[in-house]
Amino acid sequence: MLRRSLFASALMLASTVGFAGVASADTATVTFSGSIPGVCTFDNATASGSLATSSSYGNQYLFASQGYAGTEASLNVTCNTAGTVSIGQATPSSSNPVATIANVGFGSYWDTNPISVSAGSTVPVKVSMYAYSQNYGQLPSGNYQYTVTLTAAGN
């Protein structure tokens, strides 16, 4: 009897192993996503120029413009999307010796039209300005300072 039980157990074990089910495979899809925002950046957030008088105009004007006097502020803007650079008004320092009128622009002739920047490019930007007394007379001696805000933005 023991032999029969042993034989039956061996037979069941063999049939379980011999007829085991075939393994099946399954698939899954994994998705990755992300985005890069369009940005424009300046290489120098604190660029500066220098103001000077011109012998042609005496002390009536302060210039920061090639072809007149002084030095334009120079910086570069890089955009990873199409963008523009725009220029704000010059803000005089409260410590200026006299009230002045100041005009700013891009390049030597104070162009205020926005500068276009192509996607993936770097563009040089030159900022110029001139200032004169509100009384249209000679500017008194002293230190003059102005700030100008440039804005670079993707379209």
DSSP file (Angstrom, degrees, kcal/mol; ACC not computed):
  #  RESIDUE AA STRUCTURE BP1 BP2  ACC     N-H-->O    O-->H-N    N-H-->O    O-->H-N    TCO  KAPPA ALPHA  PHI   PSI    X-CA   Y-CA   Z-CA
    1    1 A M     >        0   0    0      0, 0.0     4,-2.4     0, 0.0     5,-0.2   0.000 360.0 360.0 360.0 -40.1    0.0    0.0    0.0
    2    2 A L  H  >  +     0   0    0      1,-0.2     4,-2.5     2,-0.2     5,-0.2   0.877 360.0  54.9 -61.9 -35.4    2.8    2.3    0.7
    3    3 A R  H  > S+     0   0    0      1,-0.2     4,-2.8     2,-0.2    -1,-0.2   0.928 106.8  49.5 -65.2 -42.0    4.1    1.5   -2.7
    4    4 A R  H  > S+     0   0    0      2,-0.2     4,-2.8     1,-0.2    -2,-0.2   0.923 111.9  48.2 -63.9 -41.7    0.9    2.5   -4.3
    5    5 A S  H  X S+     0   0    0     -4,-2.4     4,-2.5     2,-0.2    -1,-0.2   0.910 113.4  47.7 -63.0 -42.3    0.7    5.8   -2.4
    6    6 A L  H  X S+     0   0    0     -4,-2.5     4,-2.3    -5,-0.2    -1,-0.2   0.907 112.9  48.8 -64.7 -41.6    4.3    6.6   -3.3
    7    7 A F  H  X S+     0   0    0     -4,-2.8     4,-2.3     2,-0.2    -2,-0.2   0.914 112.1  48.5 -64.6 -43.6    3.6    5.7   -6.9
    8    8 A A  H  X S+     0   0    0     -4,-2.8     4,-2.2     2,-0.2    -2,-0.2   0.892 111.8  49.6 -65.6 -40.0    0.5    7.9   -7.0
    9    9 A S  H  X S+     0   0    0     -4,-2.5     4,-2.3     2,-0.2    -1,-0.2   0.917 111.4  48.4 -65.2 -43.0    2.4   10.8   -5.4
   10   10 A A  H  X S+     0   0    0     -4,-2.3     4,-2.3     1,-0.2    -2,-0.2   0.895 111.0  51.6 -63.4 -40.1    5.2   10.5   -7.9
   11   11 A L  H  X S+     0   0    0     -4,-2.3     4,-2.0     2,-0.2    -2,-0.2   0.897 110.5  47.8 -64.0 -41.7    2.7   10.4  -10.7
   12   12 A M  H  X S+     0   0    0     -4,-2.2     4,-2.1     2,-0.2    -2,-0.2   0.903 111.9  49.8 -66.7 -40.5    0.9   13.5   -9.5
   13   13 A L  H  X S+     0   0    0     -4,-2.3     4,-2.2     1,-0.2     5,-0.2   0.911 111.1  49.3 -64.3 -41.8    4.2   15.4   -9.1
   14   14 A A  H  X S+     0   0    0     -4,-2.3     4,-2.6     1,-0.2    -1,-0.2   0.889 111.0  49.2 -65.4 -39.2    5.4   14.4  -12.6
   15   15 A S  H  X S+     0   0    0     -4,-2.0     4,-1.8     2,-0.2    -1,-0.2   0.866 109.6  52.0 -71.0 -33.9    2.1   15.5  -14.1
   16   16 A T  H  < S+     0   0    0     -4,-2.1    -2,-0.2     2,-0.2    -1,-0.2   0.931 116.1  40.1 -65.3 -45.5    2.2   18.9  -12.3
   17   17 A V  H >< S+     0   0    0     -4,-2.2     3,-1.0     1,-0.2    -2,-0.2   0.913 117.0  49.4 -70.0 -42.1    5.7   19.5  -13.6
   18   18 A G  H 3< S+     0   0    0     -4,-2.6    -1,-0.2     1,-0.2    -2,-0.2   0.786 118.2  37.9 -69.6 -29.4    5.1   18.2  -17.0
   19   19 A F  T 3< S+     0   0    0     -4,-1.8    -1,-0.2    -5,-0.2    -2,-0.2   0.054  78.8 147.1-113.9  25.8    1.9   20.1  -17.6
   20   20 A A    <   -     0   0    0     -3,-1.0    -3,-0.1     1,-0.1    -4,-0.0  -0.322  57.1 -97.0 -60.0 145.0    2.8   23.4  -16.0
   21   21 A G        -     0   0    0      1,-0.1     2,-0.3     0, 0.0    -1,-0.1  -0.248  36.9-106.4 -65.1 151.0    1.2   26.4  -17.7
   22   22 A V        -     0   0    0     -3,-0.1     2,-0.1     1,-0.1    -1,-0.1  -0.632  38.3-115.7 -76.8 133.3    3.1   28.4  -20.3
   23   23 A A        -     0   0    0     -2,-0.3     2,-0.3     1,-0.0    -1,-0.1  -0.440  29.1-147.5 -69.3 140.9    4.2   31.8  -18.9
   24   24 A S        -     0   0    0     -2,-0.1     2,-0.3     0, 0.0    -1,-0.0  -0.820   5.2-134.8-111.0 154.2    2.7   34.8  -20.7
   25   25 A A        -     0   0    0     -2,-0.3     2,-0.3     2,-0.0     0, 0.0  -0.738  13.6-162.6-105.7 154.0    4.3   38.2  -21.2
   26   26 A D        -     0   0    0     -2,-0.3     2,-0.3     2,-0.0     0, 0.0  -0.931   6.6-148.8-130.0 155.4    2.7   41.6  -20.7
   27   27 A T        -     0   0    0     -2,-0.3     2,-0.3     2,-0.0    -2,-0.0  -0.887   8.6-169.8-124.6 157.1    3.8   45.1  -22.0
   28   28 A A        -     0   0    0     -2,-0.3     2,-0.5     2,-0.0    -2,-0.0  -0.976  16.2-136.5-140.1 152.4    3.6   48.6  -20.7
   29   29 A T        -     0   0    0     -2,-0.3     2,-0.5     2,-0.0    -2,-0.0  -0.952  14.7-162.5-112.9 130.5    4.3   52.0  -22.3
   30   30 A V        -     0   0    0     -2,-0.5     2,-0.4     2,-0.0    -2,-0.0  -0.947   6.5-160.6-113.1 131.0    6.1   54.6  -20.3
   31   31 A T        -     0   0    0     -2,-0.5     2,-0.4     2,-0.0    -2,-0.0  -0.928   4.7-164.5-115.9 135.6    5.9   58.3  -21.4
   32   32 A F        +     0   0    0     -2,-0.4     2,-0.3     2,-0.0    -2,-0.0  -0.944  16.4 170.5-113.1 138.1    8.3   61.0  -20.5
   33   33 A S        +     0   0    0     -2,-0.4     2,-0.3     2,-0.0    -2,-0.0  -0.979   6.7 145.1-144.5 158.7    7.4   64.7  -21.0
   34   34 A G        -     0   0    0     -2,-0.3     2,-0.3     2,-0.0    -2,-0.0  -0.963  26.6-135.3-174.9 173.2    8.7   68.1  -20.1
   35   35 A S        -     0   0    0     -2,-0.3    -2,-0.0     2,-0.0     0, 0.0  -0.987   4.7-145.5-145.5 155.4    9.0   71.6  -21.4
   36   36 A I        -     0   0    0     -2,-0.3     2,-0.1     3,-0.0    -2,-0.0  -0.987  27.7-131.7-119.2 120.6   11.6   74.3  -21.6
   37   37 A P        -     0   0    0      0, 0.0     2,-0.5     0, 0.0    43,-0.1  -0.388  25.4-106.3 -71.6 150.5   10.2   77.9  -21.3
   38   38 A G        +     0   0    0     -2,-0.1   116,-0.4    41,-0.1     2,-0.3  -0.653  52.0 170.5 -75.1 123.9   11.2   80.5  -23.8
   39   39 A V        -     0   0    0     -2,-0.5    41,-2.2   114,-0.1    42,-0.4  -0.961  28.2-158.0-137.2 153.6   13.7   82.8  -22.2
   40   40 A C  E     -A   79   0A   0    112,-0.3     2,-0.4    -2,-0.3    39,-0.2  -0.995  19.2-173.0-126.2 136.2   16.0   85.7  -23.1
   41   41 A T  E     -A   78   0A   0     37,-2.7    37,-2.6    -2,-0.4     2,-0.3  -0.967  19.8-131.6-133.6 148.4   18.9   86.6  -20.8
   42   42 A F  E     -A   77   0A   0     -2,-0.4     3,-0.2    35,-0.2    35,-0.2  -0.721  11.3-143.0 -91.9 145.8   21.5   89.3  -20.6
   43   43 A D  S    S+     0   0    0     33,-2.3     2,-0.3    -2,-0.3    34,-0.1   0.646  94.9  31.1 -81.4 -14.2   25.2   88.4  -20.2
   44   44 A N    >   -     0   0    0     32,-0.4     3,-0.9     1,-0.1    -1,-0.3  -0.829  60.9-175.2-146.7 102.1   25.7   91.5  -18.0
   45   45 A A  T 3  S+     0   0    0     -2,-0.3    -1,-0.1     1,-0.3    -2,-0.0   0.545  87.4  45.8 -77.8  -6.0   22.9   92.7  -15.8
   46   46 A T  T 3  S+     0   0    0      2,-0.0    -1,-0.3     0, 0.0     0, 0.0  -0.192  75.8 158.7-129.6  42.8   24.9   95.7  -14.6
   47   47 A A    <   -     0   0    0     -3,-0.9     2,-0.3    26,-0.1    26,-0.1  -0.279  20.3-164.5 -62.7 152.9   26.4   97.1  -17.8
   48   48 A S        -     0   0    0     26,-0.2    26,-0.4    24,-0.1     2,-0.2  -0.980  15.1-165.9-141.5 154.7   27.5  100.7  -17.7
   49   49 A G        -     0   0    0     -2,-0.3     2,-0.4    24,-0.2    23,-0.2  -0.655  24.0-117.4-121.2-178.0   28.5  103.5  -20.1
   50   50 A S  B     -G   71   0B   0     21,-1.8    21,-2.5    -2,-0.2     2,-0.3  -0.990  15.5-139.4-130.8 139.4   30.2  106.8  -19.4
   51   51 A L        +     0   0    0     -2,-0.4     2,-0.3    19,-0.2    13,-0.2  -0.711  28.3 164.3 -94.1 142.9   28.9  110.3  -20.0
   52   52 A A  E     -B   63   0A   0     11,-2.0    11,-3.2    -2,-0.3     2,-0.2  -0.982  34.9-109.7-151.6 159.6   31.1  113.1  -21.4
   53   53 A T  E     -     0   0A   0     -2,-0.3     2,-0.4     9,-0.2    17,-0.2  -0.574  29.9-130.8 -87.7 157.8   30.8  116.5  -22.9
   54   54 A S  E >>  -B   58   0A   0      4,-0.7     4,-1.2     7,-0.4     3,-1.2  -0.894   9.4-134.5-110.1 138.8   31.5  117.1  -26.6
   55   55 A S  T 34 S+     0   0    0     -2,-0.4    -1,-0.1     1,-0.3     4,-0.1   0.794 107.1  60.1 -61.7 -26.1   33.7  119.9  -27.8
   56   56 A S  T 34 S+     0   0    0      1,-0.2    -1,-0.3    12,-0.2    12,-0.0   0.785 117.8  27.8 -70.2 -27.1   31.1  120.7  -30.4
   57   57 A Y  T X4 S-     0   0    0     -3,-1.2     3,-1.6     1,-0.3    -2,-0.2   0.366  93.0-150.5-117.7   2.5   28.4  121.4  -27.8
   58   58 A G  E ><  -B   54   0A   0     -4,-1.2    -4,-0.7     1,-0.2     3,-0.5  -0.313  65.9 -29.4  60.8-142.3   30.4  122.6  -24.8
   59   59 A N  E 3  S+     0   0A   0      1,-0.2    80,-3.3    -6,-0.1    -1,-0.2   0.103 114.3  96.4 -95.4  22.5   28.9  121.8  -21.4
   60   60 A Q  E <  S+     0   0A   0     -3,-1.6    73,-0.6    78,-0.3     2,-0.4   0.784  87.8  33.0 -79.1 -26.9   25.3  121.9  -22.8
   61   61 A Y  E <   - C   0 132A   0     -3,-0.5     2,-0.5    -4,-0.2    -7,-0.4  -0.949  60.5-150.5-132.4 148.2   25.0  118.2  -23.3
   62   62 A L  E     - C   0 131A   0     69,-2.3    69,-2.1    -2,-0.4     2,-0.3  -0.978  27.8-167.0-110.0 132.0   26.3  115.0  -21.7
   63   63 A F  E     +BC  52 130A   0    -11,-3.2   -11,-2.0    -2,-0.5    67,-0.2  -0.898  31.5 179.3-121.3 148.3   26.7  112.1  -24.2
   64   64 A A  E     + C   0 129A   0     65,-2.4    65,-1.1    -2,-0.3     2,-0.3  -0.627  56.4 111.0-134.9  74.3   27.2  108.4  -24.0
   65   65 A S  B >> S-H   69   0C   0      4,-2.8     3,-2.1    63,-0.2     4,-1.0  -0.966  72.1-112.4-156.0 128.8   27.2  107.8  -27.8
   66   66 A Q  T 34 S+     0   0    0     -2,-0.3     5,-0.1     1,-0.3    -2,-0.1  -0.381 106.9  30.3 -58.9 134.9   29.7  106.8  -30.4
   67   67 A G  T 34 S+     0   0    0      3,-0.1    -1,-0.3     1,-0.1     3,-0.1   0.194 125.2  46.0  96.9 -15.9   30.3  109.8  -32.7
   68   68 A Y  T <4 S-     0   0    0     -3,-2.1     2,-0.3     1,-0.3   -13,-0.2   0.622 112.6 -66.1-117.5 -78.5   29.6  112.4  -30.0
   69   69 A A  B  < S+H   65   0C   0     -4,-1.0    -4,-2.8   -15,-0.1    -1,-0.3  -0.962  86.1  38.4-167.8 171.4   31.3  111.7  -26.7
   70   70 A G  S    S-     0   0    0     -2,-0.3     2,-0.4    -6,-0.2    -6,-0.2  -0.149  83.4 -74.4  71.4-169.8   31.3  109.3  -23.8
   71   71 A T  B     -G   50   0B   0    -21,-2.5   -21,-1.8    -8,-0.2    -1,-0.1  -0.994  34.9-128.1-133.4 129.6   30.9  105.5  -24.1
   72   72 A E        -     0   0    0     -2,-0.4     2,-0.4   -23,-0.2    56,-0.2  -0.349  31.9-108.6 -67.2 153.4   27.8  103.5  -24.9
   73   73 A A  E     - D   0 127A   0     54,-2.3    54,-2.7    -9,-0.2     2,-0.4  -0.707  38.3-159.2 -80.7 137.1   26.9  100.6  -22.5
   74   74 A S  E     + D   0 126A   0    -26,-0.4     2,-0.3    -2,-0.4    52,-0.2  -0.970  24.2 141.4-124.9 134.6   27.5   97.3  -24.2
   75   75 A L  E     - D   0 125A   0     50,-2.3    50,-3.6    -2,-0.4     2,-0.3  -0.944  37.2-120.2-155.5 172.8   26.0   93.9  -23.4
   76   76 A N  E     - D   0 124A   0     -2,-0.3   -33,-2.3    48,-0.3   -32,-0.4  -0.905  13.4-154.9-121.0 149.2   24.7   90.8  -25.2
   77   77 A V  E     -AD  42 123A   0     46,-2.3    46,-2.9    -2,-0.3     2,-0.4  -0.987   7.6-165.9-123.7 137.2   21.3   89.1  -25.1
   78   78 A T  E     -AD  41 122A   0    -37,-2.6   -37,-2.7    -2,-0.4     2,-0.4  -0.980   5.0-171.9-123.6 133.0   20.7   85.4  -25.8
   79   79 A C  E     -AD  40 121A   0     42,-1.9    41,-1.8    -2,-0.4    42,-0.7  -0.965  24.1-161.0-125.2 141.2   17.3   83.9  -26.5
   80   80 A N  S    S+     0   0    0    -41,-2.2     2,-0.3    -2,-0.4    39,-0.1   0.340  90.1  32.6 -96.2   5.1   16.3   80.3  -26.8
   81   81 A T  S    S-     0   0    0    -42,-0.4    40,-0.2    37,-0.1    39,-0.2  -0.911 111.3 -72.1-144.3 166.8   13.1   81.5  -28.6
   82   82 A A  S    S+     0   0    0     -2,-0.3    73,-3.4    37,-0.1     2,-0.3  -0.459  70.0 158.2 -62.8 137.4   12.3   84.4  -30.8
   83   83 A G  E     -IJ 117 154D   0     34,-2.9    34,-3.0    71,-0.3     2,-0.3  -0.860  33.2-129.3-150.2-178.2   12.4   87.5  -28.6
   84   84 A T  E     -IJ 116 153D   0     69,-2.3    69,-2.3    -2,-0.3     2,-0.5  -0.973   8.0-144.3-139.7 154.2   12.7   91.3  -28.4
   85   85 A V  E     -IJ 115 152D   0     30,-2.2    30,-2.5    -2,-0.3     2,-0.3  -0.987  22.7-174.4-117.9 126.0   14.7   93.7  -26.3
   86   86 A S  E     - J   0 151D   0     65,-2.7    65,-2.5    -2,-0.5     2,-0.4  -0.833  14.1-136.4-119.8 160.4   13.0   97.0  -25.4
   87   87 A I  E     - J   0 150D   0     25,-0.4    63,-0.2    -2,-0.3     2,-0.1  -0.922  10.9-152.8-121.4 140.3   14.3  100.1  -23.6
   88   88 A G  E     -     0   0D   0     61,-2.2     2,-0.1    -2,-0.4    16,-0.1  -0.269  36.8 -73.9 -95.5-173.3   12.8  102.2  -20.9
   89   89 A Q  E     -     0   0D   0     -2,-0.1    60,-0.5     1,-0.1     2,-0.4  -0.447  48.8-103.4 -80.2 155.2   13.3  105.8  -20.0
   90   90 A A  E     - J   0 148D   0     12,-0.3    58,-0.2    58,-0.1    12,-0.2  -0.654  30.7-153.0 -77.3 133.1   16.4  107.2  -18.3
   91   91 A T  E     - J   0 147D   0     56,-2.9    56,-2.1    -2,-0.4     2,-0.1  -0.941  13.0-138.6-108.9 116.5   15.8  107.9  -14.7
   92   92 A P  E     - J   0 146D   0      0, 0.0    54,-0.2     0, 0.0     2,-0.1  -0.420  21.4-109.1 -73.9 149.3   18.1  110.6  -13.3
   93   93 A S    >   -     0   0    0     52,-2.7     3,-1.5     1,-0.1    52,-0.1  -0.483  20.1-127.4 -70.8 145.8   19.7  110.3   -9.9
   94   94 A S  T 3  S+     0   0    0      1,-0.3    -1,-0.1    -2,-0.1     5,-0.0   0.667 108.3  63.2 -68.4 -15.2   18.3  112.6   -7.3
   95   95 A S  T 3  S+     0   0    0     50,-0.1    -1,-0.3     3,-0.0    48,-0.2   0.421  71.4 124.7 -91.4   2.7   21.9  113.7   -6.6
   96   96 A N  S <  S-     0   0    0     -3,-1.5    48,-0.2    49,-0.2    46,-0.0  -0.358  70.5-123.3 -58.4 141.9   22.4  115.2  -10.1
   97   97 A P  S    S+     0   0    0      0, 0.0     2,-0.3     0, 0.0    -1,-0.1   0.750  88.3  10.7 -62.1 -25.2   23.5  118.8   -9.7
   98   98 A V  S    S-     0   0    0     42,-0.1     2,-0.2    41,-0.0    41,-0.0  -0.985  89.8 -90.2-150.8 155.0   20.6  120.1  -11.8
   99   99 A A        -     0   0    0     -2,-0.3    35,-1.7    -7,-0.0    36,-0.3  -0.496  52.4-176.4 -68.4 134.4   17.4  118.8  -13.3
  100  100 A T  E     -E  133   0A   0     33,-0.2     2,-0.5    -2,-0.2    33,-0.2  -0.846  29.7-127.9-129.6 164.6   18.0  117.4  -16.8
  101  101 A I  E     -E  132   0A   0     31,-2.9    31,-2.0    -2,-0.3     2,-0.4  -0.969  32.2-167.7-108.7 129.2   16.1  115.9  -19.7
  102  102 A A  E     -E  131   0A   0     -2,-0.5     2,-0.4    29,-0.2   -12,-0.3  -0.955  10.8-166.8-124.9 139.5   17.6  112.6  -20.8
  103  103 A N  E     -E  130   0A   0     27,-2.7    27,-2.0    -2,-0.4     2,-0.3  -0.975  10.0-173.0-122.7 138.3   17.0  110.5  -24.0
  104  104 A V  E     +E  129   0A   0     -2,-0.4     2,-0.3    25,-0.2    25,-0.2  -0.842  13.5 142.6-126.7 163.2   18.1  106.9  -24.4
  105  105 A G  E     -E  128   0A   0     23,-2.0    23,-3.0    -2,-0.3     2,-0.3  -0.980  48.2 -72.3-177.0-178.4   18.1  104.5  -27.3
  106  106 A F  E   >S-EF 127 111A   0      5,-3.7     5,-2.0    -2,-0.3     3,-0.4  -0.741  90.9  -1.1 -93.4 141.8   19.9  101.7  -29.0
  107  107 A G  T > 5S-     0   0    0     19,-2.2     3,-1.0    -2,-0.3    21,-0.2  -0.121 108.8 -48.6  74.4-173.6   23.0  102.4  -31.0
  108  108 A S  T 3 5S+     0   0    0      1,-0.2    -1,-0.2   -43,-0.1   -44,-0.1   0.649 131.7  50.0 -74.2 -16.3   24.7  105.8  -31.6
  109  109 A Y  T 3 5S-     0   0    0     -3,-0.4    -1,-0.2    19,-0.0    -2,-0.1   0.026 110.2-107.0-119.2  28.8   21.5  107.7  -32.6
  110  110 A W  T < 5 -     0   0    0     -3,-1.0     2,-0.4     1,-0.2    -3,-0.2   0.844  45.9-177.1  58.7  45.1   19.1  106.8  -29.8
  111  111 A D  B   < -F  106   0A   0     -5,-2.0    -5,-3.7     1,-0.1    -1,-0.2  -0.614  11.0-170.2 -73.8 126.4   16.8  104.4  -31.7
  112  112 A T        +     0   0    0     -2,-0.4   -25,-0.4    -7,-0.2    -1,-0.1   0.392  45.2 118.4-101.8   2.8   14.0  103.3  -29.4
  113  113 A N  S    S-     0   0    0     -7,-0.1    -7,-0.1     1,-0.1   -28,-0.0  -0.473  75.6-100.9 -67.4 138.6   12.6  100.6  -31.7
  114  114 A P        -     0   0    0      0, 0.0     2,-0.5     0, 0.0   -28,-0.2  -0.230  33.0-122.8 -57.9 148.7   12.8   97.1  -30.0
  115  115 A I  E     -I   85   0D   0    -30,-2.5   -30,-2.2    -3,-0.1     2,-0.3  -0.823  21.6-135.2 -94.7 130.2   15.6   94.9  -31.1
  116  116 A S  E     -I   84   0D   0     -2,-0.5     2,-0.4   -32,-0.2   -32,-0.2  -0.660  16.5-164.0 -86.3 141.7   14.5   91.5  -32.5
  117  117 A V  E     -I   83   0D   0    -34,-3.0   -34,-2.9    -2,-0.3     2,-0.1  -0.994  13.5-136.0-127.3 125.8   16.4   88.4  -31.4
  118  118 A S    >   -     0   0    0     -2,-0.4     3,-1.6   -36,-0.2   -39,-0.4  -0.445  38.2 -86.7 -76.9 153.2   16.1   85.1  -33.3
  119  119 A A  T 3  S+     0   0    0      1,-0.3   -39,-0.2   -39,-0.1   -37,-0.1  -0.352 113.3  13.7 -58.7 133.3   15.7   81.8  -31.5
  120  120 A G  T 3  S+     0   0    0    -41,-1.8     2,-0.3     1,-0.3    -1,-0.3   0.673 105.6 114.0  77.0  18.3   19.0   80.3  -30.5
  121  121 A S  E <   -D   79   0A   0     -3,-1.6   -42,-1.9   -42,-0.7     2,-0.4  -0.816  57.4-139.4-123.1 162.9   21.0   83.5  -31.1
  122  122 A T  E     -D   78   0A   0     -2,-0.3   -44,-0.2   -44,-0.2    -4,-0.0  -0.976  20.6-167.5-118.0 131.5   23.1   86.0  -29.2
  123  123 A V  E     -D   77   0A   0    -46,-2.9   -46,-2.3    -2,-0.4     2,-0.2  -0.969  19.6-126.9-123.5 131.8   22.7   89.7  -30.2
  124  124 A P  E     -D   76   0A   0      0, 0.0     2,-0.4     0, 0.0   -48,-0.3  -0.572  25.1-160.0 -74.9 141.3   25.0   92.6  -29.1
  125  125 A V  E     -D   75   0A   0    -50,-3.6   -50,-2.3    -2,-0.2     2,-0.5  -0.988   7.5-168.7-125.4 128.2   23.1   95.5  -27.6
  126  126 A K  E     -D   74   0A   0     -2,-0.4   -19,-2.2   -52,-0.2     2,-0.5  -0.973   6.9-159.7-116.3 130.3   24.5   99.0  -27.3
  127  127 A V  E     -DE  73 106A   0    -54,-2.7   -54,-2.3    -2,-0.5     2,-0.3  -0.938  12.7-179.2-113.1 126.8   22.7  101.6  -25.2
  128  128 A S  E     + E   0 105A   0    -23,-3.0   -23,-2.0    -2,-0.5     2,-0.3  -0.788   2.5 173.7-119.9 164.2   23.3  105.3  -25.8
  129  129 A M  E     -CE  64 104A   0    -65,-1.1   -65,-2.4    -2,-0.3     2,-0.3  -0.988  15.2-160.9-159.4 162.9   22.0  108.4  -24.1
  130  130 A Y  E     -CE  63 103A   0    -27,-2.0   -27,-2.7    -2,-0.3     2,-0.3  -0.981  10.0-167.1-145.1 153.6   22.3  112.2  -24.0
  131  131 A A  E     +CE  62 102A   0    -69,-2.1   -69,-2.3    -2,-0.3     2,-0.3  -0.980   6.2 177.3-140.3 150.2   21.1  114.7  -21.3
  132  132 A Y  E     -CE  61 101A   0    -31,-2.0   -31,-2.9    -2,-0.3   -71,-0.2  -0.968  38.8 -83.4-148.6 162.3   20.8  118.4  -21.2
  133  133 A S  E >   - E   0 100A   0    -73,-0.6     3,-1.8     4,-0.6   -33,-0.2  -0.361  29.5-129.7 -68.1 143.6   19.6  121.0  -18.7
  134  134 A Q  T 3  S+     0   0    0    -35,-1.7    -1,-0.1     1,-0.3   -34,-0.1   0.732 114.0  54.3 -63.6 -20.6   15.8  121.7  -18.5
  135  135 A N  T 3  S-     0   0    0    -36,-0.3    -1,-0.3     3,-0.1     3,-0.1   0.414 110.0-127.2 -91.3   0.7   16.8  125.4  -18.9
  136  136 A Y  S <  S+     0   0    0     -3,-1.8    -2,-0.1     1,-0.2     2,-0.1   0.659  71.7 114.8  61.3  19.7   18.8  124.6  -22.1
  137  137 A G  S    S-     0   0    0      1,-0.2    -4,-0.6   -78,-0.0    -1,-0.2  -0.251  77.5 -53.1-100.9-166.4   21.9  126.3  -20.6
  138  138 A Q        -     0   0    0     -2,-0.1   -78,-0.3    -3,-0.1    -1,-0.2  -0.408  57.4-116.9 -66.9 143.2   25.3  125.0  -19.7
  139  139 A L        -     0   0    0    -80,-3.3     3,-0.1    -2,-0.1    -1,-0.1  -0.690  30.5-121.9 -81.2 132.5   25.3  122.1  -17.2
  140  140 A P        -     0   0    0      0, 0.0   -42,-0.1     0, 0.0    -1,-0.1  -0.327  36.4 -88.9 -70.9 159.2   26.9  122.9  -13.9
  141  141 A S  S    S+     0   0    0    -44,-0.1     2,-0.3    -2,-0.0   -82,-0.0  -0.253  78.4  87.0 -64.1 155.6   29.9  120.9  -12.7
  142  142 A G  S    S-     0   0    0     -3,-0.1     2,-0.5     2,-0.0   -46,-0.1  -0.824  78.5 -54.8 141.8-178.9   29.2  117.8  -10.7
  143  143 A N        -     0   0    0     -2,-0.3     2,-0.4   -48,-0.2    -2,-0.0  -0.808  44.9-166.0 -98.0 131.4   28.5  114.1  -11.0
  144  144 A Y        +     0   0    0     -2,-0.5     2,-0.3   -48,-0.2   -93,-0.2  -0.933   8.5 177.5-117.1 138.6   25.5  113.0  -13.1
  145  145 A Q        +     0   0    0     -2,-0.4   -52,-2.7   -52,-0.1     2,-0.3  -1.000   4.4 178.2-144.4 142.9   24.0  109.5  -13.1
  146  146 A Y  E     -J   92   0D   0     -2,-0.3     2,-0.4   -54,-0.2   -56,-0.1  -0.973  15.1-147.1-139.2 150.7   21.1  107.8  -14.8
  147  147 A T  E     -J   91   0D   0    -56,-2.1   -56,-2.9    -2,-0.3     2,-0.4  -0.957  11.1-170.2-120.5 145.4   19.6  104.4  -14.8
  148  148 A V  E     -J   90   0D   0     -2,-0.4     2,-0.5   -58,-0.2   -58,-0.1  -0.999  13.4-142.9-133.2 133.1   17.9  102.7  -17.8
  149  149 A T  E     -     0   0D   0    -60,-0.5   -61,-2.2    -2,-0.4     2,-0.4  -0.866  11.9-164.6-101.6 127.1   16.0   99.5  -17.7
  150  150 A L  E     -J   87   0D   0     -2,-0.5     2,-0.5   -63,-0.2   -63,-0.2  -0.857   5.1-156.9-103.8 143.7   16.2   97.0  -20.6
  151  151 A T  E     -J   86   0D   0    -65,-2.5   -65,-2.7    -2,-0.4     2,-0.5  -0.983   7.3-171.6-125.4 123.2   13.7   94.2  -21.0
  152  152 A A  E     +J   85   0D   0     -2,-0.5     2,-0.3   -67,-0.2  -112,-0.3  -0.962  18.2 165.0-113.0 126.3   14.3   91.1  -23.0
  153  153 A A  E     -J   84   0D   0    -69,-2.3   -69,-2.3    -2,-0.5     2,-0.2  -0.994  37.1-113.9-143.4 146.3   11.4   88.8  -23.5
  154  154 A G  E      J   83   0D   0   -116,-0.4   -71,-0.3    -2,-0.3   -72,-0.1  -0.490 360.0 360.0 -73.1 147.9   10.4   85.8  -25.6
  155  155 A N              0   0    0    -73,-3.4   -72,-0.1    -2,-0.2    -1,-0.1   0.473 360.0 360.0 -78.2 360.0    7.6   86.4  -28.1
